[in-house]
Amino acid sequence: MEIILPTAVIYCENNFSKVDGKTANGLIRYSKGFLITSVIDSSKKGLDSGLVLDNKINHIPIFENLREAVNNEIKIPDTMIYGMAPTNGRFSIIDKKVILQAIKLGMNIISGLHEYLCNDSQIMKAAEISKVKLFDMRKPIPSKDMVVFTGSVADTSEIRIAILGTDCAIGKRTTATILEESLNKRGIKTILINTGQTGLIQGGRYGIALDSVPSQFCCGELEKVIIQASLTEKPQVILVEGQGALSHPAFCTSAFILRGSQPHAVILQHSPKRIFRCDFPNMLMPNPADEISLIEKFANTKVIGLTLNHEEMTDDEITRAIIDYASQLRLPITDALRSPVAKLVDIVLDAFPQLKNPSLAAQ
């Protein structure tokens, strides 16, 4: 039976393929929940989104505005997804006008910002008149329904691997998504736990927008989701999407992920050409060796490989970086998007050889 996905336009004005457009970038690469029809970004109007993002044509066009995006379709798309993740977590005045325009056209709205659609009286009134739905992906459940960490995650039987990074918006979710798909294709049942809004919008079955949860409950809520996935799916591997960086002074989410998931191993993502942390121009990027040392001292786990974000890098630079980091770190190194996927899978299989025989690993 063919599954018909709801259609969606992604609003990403002046940010598509950039760091703050990471939600749009992720949805263009991968979406189980929506059929993406187009992207709105006037700075890249007329271009193919796949060509802009990954130099691969995907036939999802970029339009200057919502009107053009809608006029390109036979039927008005079901939903408009807010595809940006600005540091301040808020809508601009222009953003709000576009949201109201989409609502008037009868489109549902999905947002992953900390500023909730349902808290805006004008947006709520417009949605009520047009009979559309508003989805705030970062709005947490009431605290009375949250749980604290118990340590029960240690009793589950699967191998847990966290995909962490040296910075925000560095490709952790993309690497985790590729790894999940690739391991499943090898016959190794794998479930990805999403910890941010983008993965949930993409259609992730298990997850929680961790940075919207009060700190007292972060570890417990993540543990709860992992246990639910473990009991329901009985996977051999659970991957946990990282957020921020353990060394990043502006964010604590990585610490909660390490504590709440109790991973057996970590894969670290790094961008060799990134000098400063994104949105923090006075904050130098850490050395991967220092981040690895910090992770292994902070948690009872082991970093088993390094994956690269190739932003601003040529193919020759990627090859050289892989060789240099392998020599420095004595770890397997790969680029999930530019190198053969088998190299990413081998990082896991080399660390956990029992997975090379799926029938034995499942016992």
C-alpha positions as CSV (number, residue, x, y, z in Angstrom):
1,M,0.0,0.0,0.0
2,E,1.5,3.3,-1.1
3,I,1.8,5.9,1.7
4,I,0.8,9.4,0.6
5,L,2.8,12.0,2.6
6,P,1.4,15.5,3.3
7,T,3.1,18.1,1.1
8,A,5.1,20.9,2.6
9,V,6.9,24.1,1.6
10,I,10.0,25.1,3.7
11,Y,10.4,28.7,4.6
12,C,14.2,29.5,5.0
13,E,14.6,33.2,3.9
14,N,18.3,34.1,3.3
15,N,19.4,31.0,5.2
16,F,19.1,27.9,3.0
17,S,22.4,25.9,3.0
18,K,23.7,28.1,5.8
19,V,24.2,27.2,9.5
20,D,21.0,28.8,10.7
21,G,19.1,27.0,7.9
22,K,19.9,23.6,9.4
23,T,16.2,22.5,9.7
24,A,15.6,23.2,6.0
25,N,18.9,21.6,5.1
26,G,18.0,18.5,7.0
27,L,14.6,18.2,5.5
28,I,15.9,18.5,2.0
29,R,18.3,15.7,2.6
30,Y,15.9,13.5,4.4
31,S,12.2,13.5,5.3
32,K,9.9,10.6,6.2
33,G,7.1,12.8,7.3
34,F,6.5,15.2,4.4
35,L,6.8,15.4,0.6
36,I,8.8,18.6,0.3
37,T,7.6,20.6,-2.7
38,S,9.9,23.7,-2.5
39,V,12.0,26.0,-0.5
40,I,11.5,29.8,0.0
41,D,14.7,31.8,0.0
42,S,14.9,34.9,-2.2
43,S,18.7,34.9,-2.1
44,K,18.8,31.6,-4.0
45,K,15.6,31.9,-6.1
46,G,15.5,29.9,-9.3
47,L,18.0,27.3,-8.1
48,D,17.7,23.6,-7.4
49,S,17.9,23.0,-3.6
50,G,19.8,19.7,-4.0
51,L,22.4,21.4,-6.2
52,V,22.8,24.2,-3.8
53,L,23.1,22.0,-0.7
54,D,25.0,18.9,-2.0
55,N,25.8,19.6,-5.6
56,K,23.2,16.9,-6.5
57,I,20.0,17.8,-8.4
58,N,16.9,16.8,-6.5
59,H,14.2,18.8,-8.5
60,I,13.0,20.6,-5.4
61,P,13.0,24.3,-6.5
62,I,13.8,27.4,-4.5
63,F,11.4,30.3,-4.9
64,E,11.5,34.0,-4.0
65,N,8.4,34.0,-1.9
66,L,5.4,32.0,-0.7
67,R,3.1,33.1,-3.5
68,E,5.5,31.8,-6.2
69,A,6.0,28.5,-4.2
70,V,2.2,28.0,-4.0
71,N,1.6,29.0,-7.6
72,N,4.0,26.3,-8.7
73,E,1.7,23.5,-7.3
74,I,-1.6,22.2,-8.6
75,K,-2.8,22.1,-5.1
76,I,-1.8,24.4,-2.2
77,P,0.7,22.5,0.0
78,D,-0.7,21.1,3.2
79,T,2.0,22.7,5.5
80,M,4.6,25.4,5.7
81,I,7.6,24.4,7.8
82,Y,9.7,27.1,9.4
83,G,13.1,25.9,8.3
84,M,15.5,28.1,10.3
85,A,17.1,27.9,13.8
86,P,18.2,31.4,14.7
87,T,20.3,31.8,17.8
88,N,17.7,33.9,19.6
89,G,15.0,31.3,18.9
90,R,12.5,33.9,17.8
91,F,10.5,34.9,14.7
92,S,11.3,38.2,12.9
93,I,8.5,40.6,11.9
94,I,8.9,39.4,8.3
95,D,8.7,35.7,9.4
96,K,5.4,36.4,11.2
97,K,3.9,38.0,8.1
98,V,4.8,35.0,6.0
99,I,3.3,32.7,8.6
100,L,0.1,34.6,8.6
101,Q,0.0,34.6,4.8
102,A,0.4,30.8,4.8
103,I,-2.3,30.4,7.4
104,K,-4.7,32.5,5.3
105,L,-4.0,30.1,2.4
106,G,-5.1,27.2,4.6
107,M,-1.7,25.8,5.4
108,N,-0.7,24.2,8.7
109,I,2.4,25.6,10.3
110,I,5.3,23.7,11.9
111,S,8.0,25.5,13.9
112,G,10.9,24.4,16.0
113,L,11.6,27.7,17.7
114,H,11.5,28.4,21.4
115,E,9.0,31.2,20.6
116,Y,5.7,29.2,20.4
117,L,3.1,29.8,17.7
118,C,0.4,28.9,20.2
119,N,1.5,31.8,22.4
120,D,0.9,34.4,19.7
121,S,-2.7,35.7,19.9
122,Q,-2.7,37.0,16.3
123,I,-1.4,33.7,14.9
124,M,-3.8,31.7,17.0
125,K,-6.8,33.7,15.9
126,A,-5.8,33.4,12.2
127,A,-5.4,29.7,12.6
128,E,-8.8,29.4,14.2
129,I,-10.4,31.3,11.4
130,S,-8.7,29.3,8.7
131,K,-9.1,26.0,10.6
132,V,-5.5,25.0,10.3
133,K,-3.2,23.4,12.8
134,L,-0.1,24.8,14.6
135,F,2.7,22.6,15.7
136,D,5.4,23.8,18.2
137,M,8.0,21.0,18.0
138,R,9.9,22.4,21.0
139,K,7.0,22.8,23.3
140,P,7.6,20.3,26.1
141,I,5.0,18.2,27.9
142,P,3.9,19.5,31.4
143,S,6.6,19.1,34.0
144,K,4.2,17.1,36.1
145,D,4.4,14.3,33.5
146,M,8.2,14.4,33.2
147,V,10.5,11.8,34.9
148,V,13.9,12.0,36.5
149,F,16.8,9.7,35.6
150,T,16.8,6.3,37.3
151,G,19.7,4.5,35.7
152,S,17.4,1.9,34.1
153,V,18.8,2.6,30.7
154,A,21.9,0.5,31.7
155,D,19.6,-2.5,31.9
156,T,18.7,-2.4,28.2
157,S,20.5,-4.9,25.9
158,E,21.3,-2.9,22.7
159,I,24.6,-1.1,21.9
160,R,24.1,2.6,22.4
161,I,26.2,5.1,20.4
162,A,26.0,8.8,20.7
163,I,26.9,11.0,17.7
164,L,28.5,14.1,19.3
165,G,30.3,17.1,17.8
166,T,32.8,19.9,18.4
167,D,30.1,22.6,17.7
168,C,26.5,23.3,16.9
169,A,25.0,22.8,13.4
170,I,28.0,20.6,12.4
171,G,26.2,17.6,10.8
172,K,25.6,15.3,13.8
173,R,22.0,14.6,12.8
174,T,22.9,14.0,9.2
175,T,25.7,11.5,10.1
176,A,23.4,9.8,12.5
177,T,20.6,9.5,9.9
178,I,23.0,8.0,7.3
179,L,24.4,5.6,9.8
180,E,21.0,4.4,11.0
181,E,19.9,3.7,7.4
182,S,23.1,2.0,6.5
183,L,23.2,-0.3,9.5
184,N,19.6,-1.3,8.9
185,K,20.5,-2.1,5.3
186,R,23.2,-4.4,6.6
187,G,20.6,-6.3,8.6
188,I,21.5,-4.7,11.9
189,K,18.3,-3.3,13.4
190,T,19.1,0.2,14.4
191,I,16.9,3.0,15.9
192,L,17.8,6.7,16.0
193,I,16.8,8.8,19.0
194,N,16.4,12.4,17.9
195,T,17.2,15.0,20.5
196,G,16.3,18.1,18.5
197,Q,13.4,19.6,16.6
198,T,14.6,18.9,13.1
199,G,14.8,15.2,13.6
200,L,11.3,15.2,14.9
201,I,10.0,17.2,12.0
202,Q,11.8,14.8,9.6
203,G,9.5,12.1,11.0
204,G,11.7,10.5,13.6
205,R,9.7,7.8,15.6
206,Y,11.5,8.3,18.8
207,G,12.9,11.5,20.3
208,I,12.5,14.7,22.4
209,A,13.5,18.3,21.8
210,L,15.9,18.1,24.7
211,D,16.9,21.8,25.0
212,S,13.3,22.7,25.8
213,V,13.1,20.3,28.8
214,P,13.9,21.7,32.3
215,S,17.4,20.5,33.3
216,Q,16.2,18.4,36.2
217,F,14.3,16.2,33.8
218,C,16.6,16.1,30.8
219,C,18.4,12.9,31.6
220,G,15.3,11.1,32.7
221,E,13.2,12.1,29.7
222,L,15.9,11.0,27.3
223,E,16.3,7.7,29.3
224,K,12.5,7.2,29.0
225,V,12.5,7.5,25.2
226,I,15.5,5.2,24.9
227,I,13.8,2.5,27.1
228,Q,10.6,2.9,25.1
229,A,12.4,2.4,21.8
230,S,14.4,-0.6,23.3
231,L,11.3,-2.4,24.6
232,T,9.1,-1.6,21.5
233,E,11.6,-2.2,18.7
234,K,14.2,-4.5,20.3
235,P,17.0,-3.1,18.2
236,Q,20.6,-4.2,18.2
237,V,21.9,-0.6,18.1
238,I,20.4,2.7,19.3
239,L,22.0,5.9,18.0
240,V,21.5,9.1,20.0
241,E,21.7,12.4,18.1
242,G,24.0,14.9,19.8
243,Q,23.4,18.6,20.4
244,G,26.0,21.3,20.7
245,A,29.3,20.2,22.1
246,L,30.4,19.0,25.5
247,S,33.0,21.7,25.6
248,H,30.7,24.5,24.4
249,P,30.1,26.9,27.3
250,A,26.8,28.1,26.0
251,F,25.1,24.7,25.9
252,C,24.7,21.8,28.4
253,T,22.8,19.4,26.2
254,S,25.7,17.1,25.4
255,A,26.2,16.5,29.1
256,F,22.6,15.5,29.5
257,I,22.9,13.2,26.5
258,L,26.0,11.5,27.8
259,R,24.4,11.0,31.3
260,G,20.9,10.1,30.1
261,S,21.9,7.7,27.3
262,Q,24.9,6.1,29.0
263,P,26.5,5.3,25.6
264,H,28.8,2.5,25.1
265,A,30.6,4.5,22.4
266,V,30.7,8.0,20.8
267,I,31.4,9.1,17.2
268,L,32.6,12.7,17.1
269,Q,31.8,15.1,14.2
270,H,34.2,17.9,13.4
271,S,34.5,20.7,10.8
272,P,38.2,21.2,10.0
273,K,37.8,24.6,8.2
274,R,35.6,26.1,11.0
275,I,37.8,28.5,12.9
276,F,35.2,29.9,15.4
277,R,32.1,28.2,16.8
278,C,29.0,29.2,14.8
279,D,27.3,32.3,16.1
280,F,30.2,32.9,18.5
281,P,32.9,34.8,16.5
282,N,35.2,35.2,19.5
283,M,35.1,31.6,20.5
284,L,37.7,29.3,18.9
285,M,36.8,25.8,17.8
286,P,38.3,23.0,20.0
287,N,40.8,20.6,18.8
288,P,39.2,17.1,18.2
289,A,41.8,15.5,20.5
290,D,40.8,17.8,23.3
291,E,37.1,17.1,22.8
292,I,37.7,13.4,22.7
293,S,39.7,13.6,26.0
294,L,36.9,15.7,27.6
295,I,34.2,13.2,26.5
296,E,36.1,10.2,27.8
297,K,36.9,11.8,31.1
298,F,33.3,13.0,31.6
299,A,31.6,9.8,30.8
300,N,32.3,6.1,31.0
301,T,32.6,5.7,27.2
302,K,35.0,5.6,24.3
303,V,35.2,7.7,21.2
304,I,35.5,5.1,18.3
305,G,35.8,7.4,15.3
306,L,35.8,10.9,13.8
307,T,33.5,12.1,11.0
308,L,34.1,15.3,9.1
309,N,31.9,18.2,8.0
310,H,33.4,19.2,4.7
311,E,32.1,22.8,4.6
312,E,34.4,25.0,2.6
313,M,36.7,22.0,1.8
314,T,37.8,20.7,-1.6
315,D,38.0,16.9,-2.3
316,D,41.8,17.1,-1.9
317,E,41.5,18.9,1.4
318,I,39.0,16.2,2.7
319,T,41.4,13.4,1.7
320,R,44.3,15.2,3.4
321,A,42.3,15.9,6.6
322,I,41.3,12.2,6.8
323,I,44.9,11.1,6.6
324,D,46.1,13.7,9.0
325,Y,43.5,13.1,11.7
326,A,43.9,9.3,11.4
327,S,47.6,9.8,12.1
328,Q,47.0,12.2,15.0
329,L,44.1,10.5,16.7
330,R,44.7,6.8,15.8
331,L,41.1,6.5,15.0
332,P,39.1,5.7,11.8
333,I,38.1,8.9,10.0
334,T,35.5,9.5,7.3
335,D,33.1,12.0,5.8
336,A,29.5,10.6,5.9
337,L,28.4,12.6,2.8
338,R,31.5,12.5,0.6
339,S,33.2,9.2,1.4
340,P,31.7,5.7,0.8
341,V,29.0,4.9,3.4
342,A,30.8,1.6,4.2
343,K,33.6,3.5,5.9
344,L,31.1,5.0,8.4
345,V,29.5,1.6,9.0
346,D,33.0,0.1,9.5
347,I,33.6,2.5,12.4
348,V,30.8,0.7,14.3
349,L,31.6,-2.8,13.1
350,D,35.2,-2.5,14.0
351,A,34.4,-1.3,17.5
352,F,31.6,-3.9,18.0
353,P,32.6,-7.0,15.9
354,Q,29.7,-9.0,17.2
355,L,27.5,-7.0,14.9
356,K,29.2,-8.4,11.8
357,N,27.1,-11.5,12.3
358,P,23.5,-10.1,12.6
359,S,22.1,-13.4,13.7
360,L,24.5,-13.6,16.6
361,A,24.2,-10.0,17.5
362,A,20.4,-10.4,17.8
363,Q,20.7,-13.1,20.4
